[in-house]
Amino acid sequence: MTPVLFWALKGALFLLAVAMLCALARLLIGPTAQDRVMALDCLYINGMLMMLVLGMIYASNVYFEAALLIALFGFVGSTAMAKFLLRGEVIE
Amino acid sequence: MNPMGALPLWAEILTAVFAVLGAAFAAIGSFGLVRLPTFFRRIHAPTLGATLGVWCITLATGIYFSVQGLHLFLHAGLIALFVALTAPVTTIFLMRAALFRERKGNREAAQAASPDDA
């Protein structure tokens, strides 16, 4: 791996970390519950992207399955929470 | 750092450009989440990271592993497809929940202001 790609991937990691911090700030200060759910949604997508970049840095396929699982369970989690905000129960 | 051999330069440049571009899109989207004033404006911001960010970074992953492993690596497209299918569903649910809760809050506030008006 040349220094160009190495530092580019490190920069991508830094940008994603900044993105996760922004989402975390909204998660903590968000005035309403739907703000917090939306911030959590953004947070898991950023975490999944970070997983993909880490897989490229370490040249390993293992991170890929983890990213897929994060995407899957993140979707289930935020949909369940949004449904709970809508009706007051998850399964009716 | 790289056990499986070096990549050609064009692949490294493409991977680097798409990875940084996707991360920048995700960062801009998340920054909008902090910056914008109301919920109904904020809900537009993270979609930038969920569409362009995810597509760019999965493209970078696909190029990287395809060139490195010398066979086509299409699994990353699976993630992009999955996020493209699921992100609108979550957004629609959140939007409806926010509208419902806002209307409910307005109704309760109106009733609290004038109880005999209902």
Backbone of each chain as ProteinMPNN parsed JSONL, in Angstrom:
{"seq_chain_A": "MTPVLFWALKGALFLLAVAMLCALARLLIGPTAQDRVMALDCLYINGMLMMLVLGMIYASNVYFEAALLIALFGFVGSTAMAKFLLRGEVIE", "coords_chain_A": {"N_chain_A": [[0.844, -1.201, 0.0], [0.688, 2.07, -1.01], [1.852, 5.264, 0.317], [-0.022, 7.18, -0.438], [-2.621, 5.979, -0.687], [-2.77, 4.948, 1.88], [-2.761, 7.236, 3.586], [-4.968, 8.507, 2.562], [-6.996, 6.739, 3.284], [-6.746, 6.909, 6.032], [-7.486, 9.58, 6.364], [-10.142, 9.408, 5.53], [-11.13, 7.839, 7.588], [-10.833, 9.666, 9.699], [-12.628, 11.691, 8.903], [-15.008, 10.258, 9.034], [-15.072, 9.732, 11.735], [-15.437, 12.314, 12.742], [-17.972, 12.754, 11.671], [-19.421, 10.842, 13.117], [-19.154, 11.914, 15.657], [-20.61, 14.292, 15.391], [-23.176, 13.236, 14.95], [-23.469, 11.992, 17.395], [-23.521, 14.189, 19.102], [-25.976, 15.346, 18.355], [-27.569, 13.27, 19.152], [-27.296, 13.453, 21.906], [-28.109, 16.098, 22.567], [-30.511, 16.409, 21.275], [-33.708, 17.822, 21.06], [-36.243, 16.531, 20.909], [-37.746, 13.202, 20.951], [-37.818, 12.039, 18.428], [-35.736, 13.304, 17.142], [-33.555, 12.152, 18.412], [-33.78, 9.467, 17.634], [-33.368, 9.736, 14.894], [-30.743, 10.683, 14.897], [-29.464, 8.435, 15.9], [-29.879, 6.664, 13.829], [-28.348, 7.907, 11.817], [-25.893, 7.643, 13.05], [-25.407, 4.861, 13.103], [-25.149, 4.317, 10.404], [-22.868, 5.792, 9.756], [-21.033, 4.414, 11.347], [-21.061, 1.948, 10.085], [-19.926, 2.618, 7.603], [-17.405, 3.299, 8.507], [-16.511, 0.824, 9.328], [-16.25, -0.449, 6.822], [-14.156, 1.069, 5.707], [-12.123, 0.47, 7.52], [-11.847, -2.244, 6.934], [-10.668, -2.013, 4.425], [-8.25, -0.809, 5.14], [-6.969, -2.771, 6.708], [-6.95, -4.762, 4.85], [-8.804, -6.927, 4.855], [-11.402, -9.321, 4.726], [-13.158, -9.73, 6.755], [-14.28, -7.584, 8.084], [-16.26, -6.856, 6.43], [-18.549, -8.511, 6.646], [-19.307, -7.799, 9.205], [-20.046, -5.152, 8.756], [-22.269, -5.52, 7.142], [-23.978, -6.788, 8.967], [-24.273, -4.728, 10.854], [-25.667, -2.868, 9.293], [-28.041, -4.289, 8.868], [-29.131, -4.792, 11.513], [-29.208, -2.23, 12.481], [-31.124, -1.034, 10.855], [-33.414, -2.527, 11.61], [-33.551, -1.786, 14.312], [-33.887, 1.076, 14.263], [-36.247, 1.311, 12.806], [-38.038, -0.029, 14.488], [-37.971, 1.679, 16.698], [-38.957, 4.068, 15.593], [-41.507, 3.226, 14.918], [-42.47, 2.744, 17.429], [-42.565, 5.345, 18.439], [-44.572, 6.272, 16.85], [-46.927, 4.824, 17.443], [-46.869, 3.951, 20.071], [-46.514, 1.329, 20.604], [-44.626, -1.531, 19.52], [-45.231, -3.859, 18.004], [-48.339, -4.486, 16.673]], "CA_chain_A": [[0.0, 0.0, 0.0], [1.488, 3.294, -1.066], [1.431, 6.271, 1.311], [-1.196, 7.932, -0.895], [-3.836, 5.282, -0.284], [-2.778, 4.816, 3.336], [-3.194, 8.481, 4.229], [-6.346, 8.784, 2.15], [-7.908, 5.948, 4.123], [-6.725, 7.505, 7.381], [-8.309, 10.793, 6.308], [-11.543, 8.992, 5.492], [-11.473, 7.434, 8.958], [-10.979, 10.875, 10.51], [-13.879, 12.357, 8.528], [-16.133, 9.473, 9.558], [-15.11, 9.935, 13.186], [-16.076, 13.621, 12.946], [-19.398, 12.568, 11.391], [-20.032, 10.122, 14.238], [-19.236, 12.842, 16.801], [-21.746, 15.195, 15.139], [-24.409, 12.493, 15.205], [-23.551, 11.762, 18.845], [-23.945, 15.453, 19.714], [-27.42, 15.482, 18.162], [-28.202, 12.244, 19.988], [-27.303, 13.88, 23.304], [-28.823, 17.35, 22.834], [-31.743, 16.47, 20.508], [-34.787, 18.202, 21.969], [-37.359, 15.586, 20.935], [-37.364, 11.793, 20.821], [-37.557, 11.675, 17.029], [-34.38, 13.76, 16.832], [-32.586, 11.17, 18.908], [-33.848, 8.273, 16.783], [-32.737, 10.066, 13.616], [-29.303, 10.74, 15.125], [-28.98, 7.051, 16.035], [-29.89, 6.139, 12.458], [-27.165, 8.464, 11.157], [-24.708, 7.114, 13.736], [-25.068, 3.487, 12.698], [-24.671, 4.311, 9.009], [-21.467, 6.228, 9.778], [-20.228, 3.321, 11.898], [-20.937, 0.919, 9.05], [-18.944, 3.099, 6.629], [-16.099, 3.206, 9.145], [-16.164, -0.603, 9.267], [-15.786, -0.746, 5.46], [-12.842, 1.678, 5.52], [-11.186, -0.338, 8.316], [-11.596, -3.464, 6.151], [-9.693, -1.709, 3.376], [-6.934, -0.529, 5.732], [-6.342, -4.023, 7.121], [-7.037, -5.697, 3.719], [-9.425, -8.129, 5.4], [-12.817, -9.446, 4.36], [-13.976, -10.001, 7.933], [-15.026, -6.38, 8.435], [-17.381, -6.689, 5.519], [-19.733, -9.153, 7.234], [-19.718, -6.975, 10.346], [-20.75, -3.98, 8.23], [-23.592, -5.972, 6.699], [-24.792, -7.019, 10.168], [-24.618, -3.423, 11.435], [-26.727, -2.287, 8.467], [-29.282, -5.042, 9.097], [-29.712, -4.578, 12.837], [-29.499, -0.812, 12.624], [-32.427, -0.781, 10.23], [-34.472, -3.087, 12.457], [-33.654, -0.992, 15.523], [-34.484, 2.418, 14.107], [-37.654, 1.174, 12.415], [-38.823, -0.362, 15.677], [-38.118, 2.868, 17.55], [-39.867, 5.008, 14.935], [-42.855, 2.662, 15.053], [-42.876, 2.963, 18.82], [-42.931, 6.761, 18.57], [-45.806, 6.522, 16.111], [-48.114, 4.176, 17.999], [-46.77, 3.601, 21.474], [-46.133, -0.08, 20.734], [-43.834, -1.892, 18.356], [-45.998, -4.808, 17.194], [-49.745, -4.397, 17.061]], "C_chain_A": [[0.871, 1.24, 0.0], [1.007, 4.292, -0.019], [0.188, 7.036, 0.889], [-2.476, 7.279, -0.396], [-3.939, 5.184, 1.231], [-3.306, 6.08, 4.004], [-4.591, 8.878, 3.795], [-7.323, 8.01, 3.014], [-7.919, 6.465, 5.551], [-7.572, 8.765, 7.426], [-9.788, 10.467, 6.274], [-12.005, 8.562, 6.871], [-11.7, 8.651, 9.841], [-12.303, 11.574, 10.209], [-15.079, 11.59, 9.094], [-16.234, 9.601, 11.069], [-15.766, 11.269, 13.527], [-17.588, 13.495, 12.731], [-20.087, 11.866, 12.551], [-20.155, 11.019, 15.457], [-20.402, 13.806, 16.632], [-23.059, 14.485, 15.443], [-24.587, 12.246, 16.7], [-24.01, 13.025, 19.564], [-25.45, 15.632, 19.558], [-28.169, 14.452, 19.001], [-28.312, 12.712, 21.435], [-28.161, 15.116, 23.522], [-30.195, 17.391, 22.195], [-32.958, 16.764, 21.364], [-35.918, 17.176, 22.025], [-36.848, 14.171, 20.723], [-37.065, 11.445, 19.372], [-36.203, 12.193, 16.556], [-33.347, 12.72, 17.241], [-32.595, 9.915, 18.048], [-33.159, 8.54, 15.447], [-31.221, 10.134, 13.779], [-28.716, 9.336, 15.257], [-28.906, 6.384, 14.671], [-28.639, 6.605, 11.703], [-25.893, 7.848, 11.743], [-24.384, 5.708, 13.252], [-24.627, 3.43, 11.251], [-23.218, 4.76, 8.947], [-20.56, 5.129, 10.324], [-20.007, 2.217, 10.88], [-19.908, 1.333, 7.997], [-17.536, 3.016, 7.206], [-15.593, 1.768, 9.129], [-15.618, -0.96, 7.889], [-14.388, -0.17, 5.225], [-11.785, 0.913, 6.308], [-10.849, -1.634, 7.589], [-10.604, -3.209, 5.033], [-8.314, -1.478, 3.967], [-6.226, -1.832, 6.106], [-6.396, -5.089, 6.038], [-7.666, -7.016, 4.151], [-10.907, -8.137, 5.046], [-13.736, -9.531, 5.567], [-14.85, -8.801, 8.288], [-16.292, -6.226, 7.598], [-18.666, -7.291, 6.092], [-20.249, -8.357, 8.423], [-20.507, -5.759, 9.871], [-22.159, -4.358, 7.788], [-24.527, -6.188, 7.889], [-25.208, -5.705, 10.813], [-25.756, -2.79, 10.641], [-28.066, -2.953, 8.764], [-29.914, -4.678, 10.437], [-29.993, -3.106, 13.099], [-30.844, -0.464, 12.028], [-33.56, -1.3, 11.108], [-34.68, -2.215, 13.694], [-34.326, 0.343, 15.29], [-35.919, 2.329, 13.62], [-38.524, 0.844, 13.612], [-39.029, 0.86, 16.555], [-39.053, 3.896, 16.923], [-41.311, 4.534, 15.052], [-43.378, 2.866, 16.467], [-43.284, 4.412, 19.042], [-44.273, 7.034, 17.913], [-47.024, 6.017, 16.864], [-48.053, 3.917, 19.492], [-46.543, 2.125, 21.715], [-45.473, -0.497, 19.439], [-44.618, -2.817, 17.432], [-47.45, -4.726, 17.63], [-50.556, -5.424, 16.302]], "O_chain_A": [[1.69, 1.439, 0.897], [-0.114, 4.182, 0.478], [-0.577, 7.495, 1.737], [-3.311, 7.927, 0.235], [-5.02, 5.313, 1.806], [-4.179, 6.02, 4.87], [-5.324, 9.511, 4.555], [-8.352, 8.542, 3.431], [-8.959, 6.467, 6.21], [-8.291, 9.003, 8.396], [-10.599, 11.15, 6.9], [-13.122, 8.872, 7.286], [-12.638, 8.679, 10.638], [-13.014, 11.997, 11.12], [-16.042, 12.191, 9.571], [-17.33, 9.584, 11.63], [-16.549, 11.361, 14.473], [-18.383, 14.046, 13.493], [-21.197, 12.234, 12.933], [-21.123, 10.921, 16.211], [-21.106, 14.111, 17.595], [-23.942, 15.037, 16.1], [-25.704, 12.283, 17.216], [-24.788, 12.956, 20.516], [-26.131, 16.022, 20.506], [-29.262, 14.719, 19.5], [-29.293, 12.414, 22.116], [-28.867, 15.207, 24.526], [-30.986, 18.282, 22.502], [-33.224, 16.028, 22.314], [-36.498, 16.969, 23.09], [-35.689, 13.955, 20.366], [-36.167, 10.65, 19.099], [-35.585, 11.599, 15.672], [-32.393, 12.446, 16.513], [-31.537, 9.355, 17.76], [-32.452, 7.678, 14.927], [-30.487, 9.691, 12.896], [-27.609, 9.074, 14.787], [-27.976, 5.627, 14.392], [-27.964, 5.815, 11.043], [-24.937, 7.568, 11.019], [-23.22, 5.389, 13.013], [-23.81, 2.581, 10.892], [-22.421, 4.199, 8.195], [-19.451, 4.931, 9.829], [-18.931, 1.624, 10.806], [-19.11, 0.509, 7.548], [-16.585, 2.701, 6.491], [-14.402, 1.519, 8.94], [-14.633, -1.691, 7.786], [-13.535, -0.824, 4.625], [-10.67, 0.724, 5.822], [-9.702, -2.081, 7.616], [-9.788, -4.075, 4.716], [-7.313, -1.893, 3.384], [-5.031, -1.986, 5.855], [-5.94, -6.21, 6.262], [-7.14, -8.09, 3.859], [-11.575, -7.103, 5.065], [-14.954, -9.418, 5.431], [-15.991, -8.952, 8.726], [-17.252, -5.566, 7.996], [-19.731, -6.676, 6.036], [-21.456, -8.246, 8.636], [-21.502, -5.374, 10.485], [-23.116, -3.622, 8.025], [-25.703, -5.828, 7.843], [-26.343, -5.564, 11.267], [-26.695, -2.242, 11.219], [-29.091, -2.284, 8.895], [-31.085, -4.301, 10.496], [-30.907, -2.769, 13.85], [-31.615, 0.301, 12.608], [-34.55, -0.603, 11.328], [-35.813, -1.932, 14.086], [-35.236, 0.716, 16.03], [-36.738, 3.176, 13.974], [-39.627, 1.375, 13.743], [-40.116, 1.069, 17.095], [-39.848, 4.526, 17.621], [-42.223, 5.335, 15.257], [-44.563, 3.124, 16.679], [-44.248, 4.68, 19.76], [-45.023, 7.907, 18.349], [-48.045, 6.702, 16.921], [-49.087, 3.686, 20.119], [-46.397, 1.689, 22.857], [-45.716, 0.094, 18.387], [-44.669, -2.594, 16.222], [-47.761, -4.878, 18.811], [-51.77, -5.512, 16.488]]}, "seq_chain_B": "MNPMGALPLWAEILTAVFAVLGAAFAAIGSFGLVRLPTFFRRIHAPTLGATLGVWCITLATGIYFSVQGLHLFLHAGLIALFVALTAPVTTIFLMRAALFRERKGNREAAQAASPDDA", "coords_chain_B": {"N_chain_B": [[1.597, -4.076, 6.344], [-0.008, -4.643, 4.151], [-0.809, -7.678, 3.218], [-1.37, -9.095, 0.881], [-0.113, -8.289, -1.442], [0.821, -5.62, -3.708], [-1.235, -2.958, -5.016], [-2.059, -1.834, -8.356], [-1.287, 1.515, -9.507], [-3.407, 3.087, -10.523], [-5.663, 1.867, -9.452], [-5.262, 2.3, -6.742], [-5.453, 5.077, -6.641], [-8.079, 5.509, -7.509], [-9.489, 4.133, -5.47], [-8.688, 5.665, -3.238], [-9.731, 8.213, -3.878], [-12.522, 7.704, -4.016], [-13.031, 6.73, -1.443], [-12.358, 8.91, 0.248], [-14.111, 10.806, -0.758], [-16.643, 9.654, -0.208], [-16.526, 9.539, 2.609], [-16.371, 12.248, 3.115], [-18.87, 13.093, 2.21], [-20.496, 11.771, 4.081], [-19.649, 13.074, 6.393], [-20.422, 15.719, 5.886], [-23.204, 15.411, 5.761], [-23.753, 14.55, 8.407], [-22.876, 16.766, 9.772], [-24.741, 18.628, 8.997], [-26.861, 17.607, 10.416], [-26.318, 18.516, 12.975], [-26.279, 21.245, 12.542], [-28.639, 22.306, 11.34], [-31.823, 23.959, 11.996], [-34.57, 23.007, 12.683], [-36.509, 19.971, 13.254], [-37.755, 19.066, 10.913], [-36.202, 20.141, 8.937], [-33.783, 19.039, 9.563], [-34.078, 16.341, 8.977], [-33.486, 15.954, 6.358], [-30.738, 16.038, 6.116], [-29.055, 13.682, 6.923], [-29.565, 11.906, 4.853], [-27.842, 12.413, 2.803], [-25.434, 11.186, 3.569], [-26.397, 8.59, 3.644], [-26.989, 7.931, 1.05], [-25.158, 8.996, -1.159], [-22.735, 8.848, 0.289], [-22.634, 6.138, 1.174], [-22.728, 4.826, -1.306], [-20.356, 5.741, -2.587], [-18.335, 4.777, -0.828], [-18.769, 2.013, -0.8], [-18.261, 1.531, -3.469], [-15.532, 2.152, -3.558], [-14.59, 0.094, -1.874], [-15.308, -2.125, -3.442], [-13.712, -1.75, -5.762], [-11.159, -1.891, -4.613], [-10.986, -4.536, -3.418], [-11.589, -6.094, -5.629], [-9.465, -5.615, -7.436], [-7.339, -6.376, -5.853], [-7.831, -9.058, -5.131], [-8.051, -10.198, -7.573], [-10.43, -11.146, -8.625], [-13.92, -10.545, -9.288], [-15.435, -8.521, -6.899], [-18.336, -8.339, -5.562], [-19.836, -8.169, -3.282], [-19.945, -5.868, -1.768], [-21.659, -4.207, -3.089], [-24.021, -5.268, -2.274], [-24.432, -4.237, 0.311], [-24.807, -1.524, -0.334], [-27.126, -1.696, -1.857], [-28.887, -2.722, 0.052], [-28.946, -0.663, 1.994], [-29.958, 1.346, 0.38], [-32.503, 0.373, 0.017], [-33.552, 0.302, 2.62], [-33.168, 2.732, 3.997], [-35.059, 4.768, 3.102], [-37.423, 3.686, 4.156], [-37.118, 3.797, 6.958], [-36.908, 6.582, 7.157], [-39.444, 7.423, 6.288], [-41.088, 6.337, 8.29], [-40.088, 7.741, 10.529], [-40.697, 10.351, 9.821], [-43.494, 10.292, 9.735], [-43.973, 9.678, 12.402], [-42.956, 11.983, 13.625], [-44.636, 13.98, 12.582], [-47.1, 13.117, 13.621], [-46.617, 13.29, 16.394], [-46.147, 16.011, 16.616], [-48.562, 17.166, 15.836], [-50.187, 16.1, 17.827], [-49.052, 17.302, 20.078], [-49.616, 20.014, 19.51], [-52.417, 19.95, 19.588], [-52.891, 19.263, 22.25], [-51.767, 21.457, 23.492], [-53.452, 23.481, 22.584], [-55.815, 22.692, 23.759], [-55.144, 22.925, 26.411], [-54.841, 25.648, 26.556], [-57.427, 26.676, 26.04], [-59.851, 25.212, 27.559], [-62.665, 24.813, 27.315], [-63.159, 24.845, 24.672], [-63.108, 22.606, 23.104]], "CA_chain_B": [[0.233, -3.555, 6.318], [-0.799, -5.249, 3.085], [-0.201, -9.003, 3.043], [-1.749, -9.79, -0.341], [0.532, -7.732, -2.619], [0.524, -4.225, -3.963], [-2.217, -2.639, -6.047], [-1.588, -0.852, -9.343], [-1.462, 2.888, -9.038], [-4.72, 3.631, -10.872], [-6.649, 1.339, -8.5], [-5.075, 2.987, -5.463], [-5.962, 6.451, -6.737], [-9.55, 5.434, -7.537], [-9.953, 3.789, -4.127], [-8.477, 6.79, -2.332], [-10.662, 9.293, -4.197], [-13.894, 7.375, -3.636], [-13.147, 6.609, 0.014], [-12.37, 10.24, 0.865], [-15.344, 11.465, -1.19], [-17.762, 9.101, 0.561], [-16.413, 9.976, 4.003], [-16.701, 13.679, 3.165], [-20.326, 13.201, 2.127], [-21.061, 11.379, 5.375], [-19.348, 14.112, 7.379], [-21.269, 16.888, 5.608], [-24.563, 15.066, 6.178], [-23.866, 14.541, 9.863], [-22.72, 18.139, 10.257], [-26.054, 19.238, 8.827], [-27.709, 17.142, 11.519], [-26.089, 19.4, 14.125], [-26.335, 22.65, 12.186], [-29.947, 22.809, 10.903], [-32.569, 24.392, 13.181], [-35.746, 22.257, 13.124], [-36.467, 18.544, 12.898], [-38.184, 18.824, 9.539], [-35.062, 20.429, 8.059], [-32.686, 18.133, 9.884], [-34.263, 14.983, 8.463], [-32.909, 15.853, 5.014], [-29.273, 16.037, 6.094], [-28.333, 12.401, 6.925], [-29.769, 11.134, 3.631], [-26.648, 12.583, 1.979], [-24.515, 10.106, 3.911], [-26.998, 7.272, 3.403], [-27.012, 7.603, -0.382], [-23.878, 9.207, -1.841], [-21.64, 8.348, 1.111], [-22.591, 4.678, 1.127], [-22.396, 4.366, -2.666], [-18.939, 5.988, -2.871], [-17.421, 3.929, -0.059], [-18.886, 0.628, -1.284], [-17.549, 1.472, -4.756], [-14.106, 2.071, -3.243], [-14.326, -1.261, -1.385], [-15.404, -3.045, -4.575], [-12.514, -1.601, -6.599], [-9.986, -2.341, -3.861], [-10.904, -5.993, -3.268], [-11.597, -6.712, -6.952], [-8.12, -5.563, -8.012], [-6.4, -7.094, -5.006], [-8.067, -10.49, -5.16], [-8.066, -10.61, -8.976], [-11.742, -11.565, -9.113], [-14.895, -9.492, -9.043], [-15.929, -8.511, -5.518], [-19.589, -7.598, -5.668], [-20.592, -8.201, -2.022], [-20.111, -4.516, -1.24], [-22.877, -3.678, -3.695], [-25.133, -5.763, -1.452], [-24.661, -3.254, 1.386], [-25.374, -0.312, -0.931], [-28.508, -2.011, -2.231], [-29.678, -2.873, 1.272], [-29.159, 0.662, 2.595], [-30.849, 2.097, -0.513], [-33.874, -0.086, 0.226], [-34.067, 0.452, 3.982], [-33.118, 4.1, 4.533], [-36.334, 5.486, 2.942], [-38.463, 3.147, 5.047], [-36.902, 4.414, 8.267], [-37.205, 8.017, 7.092], [-40.901, 7.611, 6.227], [-41.632, 6.076, 9.629], [-39.712, 8.838, 11.423], [-41.434, 11.548, 9.42], [-44.877, 10.163, 10.196], [-43.981, 9.784, 13.863], [-42.749, 13.381, 14.014], [-45.874, 14.719, 12.288], [-48.114, 12.681, 14.593], [-46.327, 13.837, 17.719], [-46.287, 17.474, 16.591], [-50.005, 17.484, 15.839], [-50.713, 15.775, 19.154], [-48.596, 18.352, 20.986], [-50.37, 21.233, 19.23], [-53.796, 19.782, 20.058], [-52.899, 19.326, 23.71], [-51.486, 22.843, 23.891], [-54.659, 24.267, 22.332], [-56.816, 22.346, 24.769], [-54.714, 23.491, 27.694], [-55.052, 27.094, 26.516], [-58.858, 26.962, 26.169], [-60.42, 23.884, 27.807], [-64.081, 24.683, 26.938], [-63.275, 25.059, 23.237], [-63.03, 21.343, 22.39]], "C_chain_B": [[-0.61, -4.287, 5.29], [-0.226, -6.613, 2.739], [-0.405, -9.591, 1.659], [-1.124, -9.172, -1.586], [0.027, -6.338, -2.918], [-0.524, -4.08, -5.059], [-1.552, -1.792, -7.13], [-2.009, 0.546, -8.943], [-2.86, 3.417, -9.336], [-5.779, 3.137, -9.886], [-6.52, 2.038, -7.153], [-5.658, 4.391, -5.516], [-7.489, 6.447, -6.747], [-10.1, 5.123, -6.152], [-9.842, 4.969, -3.178], [-9.508, 7.879, -2.58], [-12.07, 8.943, -3.725], [-14.056, 7.241, -2.133], [-13.231, 7.985, 0.663], [-13.664, 10.977, 0.507], [-16.54, 10.973, -0.364], [-17.722, 9.542, 2.008], [-16.754, 11.453, 4.132], [-18.21, 13.881, 3.071], [-20.98, 12.851, 3.46], [-20.837, 12.459, 6.413], [-20.228, 15.335, 7.163], [-22.704, 16.621, 6.06], [-24.72, 15.104, 7.685], [-23.689, 15.929, 10.44], [-24.036, 18.901, 10.108], [-27.027, 18.836, 9.92], [-27.553, 18.029, 12.749], [-26.512, 20.828, 13.797], [-27.764, 23.154, 11.969], [-30.882, 23.014, 12.094], [-33.737, 23.494, 13.616], [-35.664, 20.809, 12.66], [-36.77, 18.324, 11.431], [-37.145, 19.292, 8.524], [-33.955, 19.427, 8.291], [-32.841, 16.781, 9.231], [-33.7, 14.84, 7.049], [-31.414, 15.606, 5.047], [-28.66, 14.634, 6.046], [-28.562, 11.568, 5.67], [-28.594, 11.294, 2.674], [-25.641, 11.474, 2.268], [-25.073, 8.737, 3.566], [-27.08, 6.935, 1.925], [-25.618, 7.746, -0.991], [-22.701, 8.664, -1.035], [-21.507, 6.842, 1.014], [-22.191, 4.195, -0.263], [-20.919, 4.569, -2.944], [-18.044, 5.009, -2.118], [-17.564, 2.465, -0.472], [-18.214, 0.475, -2.649], [-16.046, 1.365, -4.521], [-13.744, 0.67, -2.759], [-14.343, -2.265, -2.53], [-14.176, -2.976, -5.454], [-11.308, -2.212, -5.894], [-9.899, -3.867, -3.835], [-10.943, -6.701, -4.616], [-10.187, -6.747, -7.526], [-7.157, -6.393, -7.183], [-6.58, -8.606, -5.114], [-8.146, -11.051, -6.567], [-9.358, -11.312, -9.388], [-12.767, -10.544, -8.647], [-15.472, -9.615, -7.631], [-17.188, -7.664, -5.493], [-20.379, -7.546, -4.363], [-20.876, -6.809, -1.508], [-21.353, -3.861, -1.833], [-24.124, -4.103, -2.938], [-25.482, -4.765, -0.352], [-25.328, -2.004, 0.819], [-26.843, -0.528, -1.284], [-29.4, -2.071, -0.989], [-29.969, -1.521, 1.913], [-30.098, 1.49, 1.721], [-32.294, 1.659, -0.336], [-34.415, 0.31, 1.592], [-34.087, 1.89, 4.484], [-34.425, 4.87, 4.289], [-37.429, 4.988, 3.859], [-38.345, 3.777, 6.432], [-37.287, 5.89, 8.25], [-38.708, 8.259, 7.047], [-41.523, 7.392, 7.599], [-41.339, 7.237, 10.57], [-40.507, 10.091, 11.119], [-42.876, 11.469, 9.928], [-44.958, 10.266, 11.711], [-43.836, 11.229, 14.298], [-44.002, 14.212, 13.749], [-46.95, 14.408, 13.317], [-47.875, 13.321, 15.953], [-46.482, 15.351, 17.74], [-47.762, 17.879, 16.632], [-50.609, 17.236, 17.217], [-50.32, 16.853, 20.162], [-49.358, 19.645, 20.787], [-51.79, 21.15, 19.776], [-53.859, 19.903, 21.574], [-52.642, 20.746, 24.198], [-52.717, 23.714, 23.703], [-55.721, 23.974, 23.387], [-56.447, 22.904, 26.128], [-54.964, 24.995, 27.733], [-56.527, 27.443, 26.701], [-59.615, 25.645, 26.343], [-61.866, 23.741, 27.306], [-64.277, 24.754, 25.42], [-63.44, 23.746, 22.479], [-64.39, 20.938, 21.848]], "O_chain_B": [[-1.795, -4.53, 5.52], [0.769, -6.686, 2.018], [0.322, -10.51, 1.283], [-1.552, -9.49, -2.696], [-1.037, -5.924, -2.457], [-0.683, -4.954, -5.912], [-0.574, -1.098, -6.85], [-2.94, 0.745, -8.164], [-3.446, 4.115, -8.508], [-6.686, 3.885, -9.521], [-7.518, 2.335, -6.498], [-6.282, 4.848, -4.558], [-8.123, 7.269, -6.085], [-11.054, 5.756, -5.701], [-10.763, 5.252, -2.412], [-10.096, 8.413, -1.64], [-12.744, 9.77, -3.11], [-15.104, 7.596, -1.592], [-14.075, 8.211, 1.53], [-14.244, 11.677, 1.338], [-17.345, 11.771, 0.115], [-18.755, 9.883, 2.584], [-17.348, 11.874, 5.125], [-18.77, 14.733, 3.76], [-21.896, 13.537, 3.914], [-21.719, 12.737, 7.225], [-20.726, 15.926, 8.121], [-23.344, 17.482, 6.662], [-25.71, 15.632, 8.193], [-24.274, 16.252, 11.474], [-24.403, 19.708, 10.962], [-27.902, 19.61, 10.307], [-28.515, 18.272, 13.478], [-27.037, 21.539, 14.654], [-28.09, 24.277, 12.353], [-30.752, 22.319, 13.101], [-33.885, 23.238, 14.811], [-34.861, 20.463, 11.794], [-36.131, 17.503, 10.773], [-37.197, 18.883, 7.364], [-33.271, 19.009, 7.357], [-31.841, 16.121, 8.949], [-33.463, 13.723, 6.59], [-30.865, 15.026, 4.11], [-27.804, 14.396, 5.195], [-27.826, 10.61, 5.436], [-28.359, 10.43, 1.829], [-25.063, 10.892, 1.35], [-24.319, 7.823, 3.233], [-27.228, 5.765, 1.573], [-24.969, 6.749, -1.304], [-21.772, 8.088, -1.602], [-20.413, 6.32, 0.8], [-21.402, 3.258, -0.389], [-20.272, 3.671, -3.483], [-17.101, 4.466, -2.692], [-16.569, 1.741, -0.493], [-17.662, -0.582, -2.956], [-15.361, 0.591, -5.19], [-12.727, 0.112, -3.169], [-13.495, -3.155, -2.59], [-13.643, -4.01, -5.857], [-10.533, -2.955, -6.497], [-8.865, -4.434, -4.186], [-10.392, -7.793, -4.749], [-9.751, -7.776, -8.043], [-6.263, -7.04, -7.727], [-5.6, -9.349, -5.181], [-8.293, -12.261, -6.74], [-9.378, -12.007, -10.404], [-12.512, -9.771, -7.723], [-15.936, -10.681, -7.227], [-17.128, -6.437, -5.414], [-21.459, -6.958, -4.315], [-21.911, -6.571, -0.886], [-22.019, -3.063, -1.175], [-25.144, -3.412, -2.947], [-26.653, -4.478, -0.103], [-26.282, -1.482, 1.395], [-27.689, 0.335, -1.046], [-30.513, -1.544, -0.978], [-31.098, -1.255, 2.326], [-30.928, 2.242, 2.231], [-33.213, 2.459, -0.511], [-35.598, 0.622, 1.723], [-34.93, 2.241, 5.309], [-34.874, 5.574, 5.193], [-38.275, 5.767, 4.299], [-39.334, 4.23, 7.008], [-37.906, 6.394, 9.187], [-39.205, 9.186, 7.687], [-42.382, 8.163, 8.027], [-42.213, 7.674, 11.318], [-40.938, 10.806, 12.024], [-43.412, 12.434, 10.474], [-45.89, 10.864, 12.249], [-44.509, 11.666, 15.232], [-44.392, 15.042, 14.571], [-47.625, 15.305, 13.822], [-48.801, 13.828, 16.587], [-46.896, 15.921, 18.749], [-48.156, 18.796, 17.354], [-51.416, 18.02, 17.716], [-51.13, 17.269, 20.991], [-49.716, 20.313, 21.758], [-52.313, 22.109, 20.342], [-54.751, 20.551, 22.122], [-53.222, 21.186, 25.191], [-53.011, 24.576, 24.532], [-56.428, 24.87, 23.848], [-57.313, 23.306, 26.904], [-55.26, 25.559, 28.787], [-56.857, 28.383, 27.423], [-59.984, 25.022, 25.347], [-62.258, 22.644, 26.907], [-65.407, 24.728, 24.932], [-63.869, 23.758, 21.325], [-64.516, 19.891, 21.213]]}, "name": "protein", "num_of_chains": 2, "seq": "MTPVLFWALKGALFLLAVAMLCALARLLIGPTAQDRVMALDCLYINGMLMMLVLGMIYASNVYFEAALLIALFGFVGSTAMAKFLLRGEVIEMNPMGALPLWAEILTAVFAVLGAAFAAIGSFGLVRLPTFFRRIHAPTLGATLGVWCITLATGIYFSVQGLHLFLHAGLIALFVALTAPVTTIFLMRAALFRERKGNREAAQAASPDDA"}
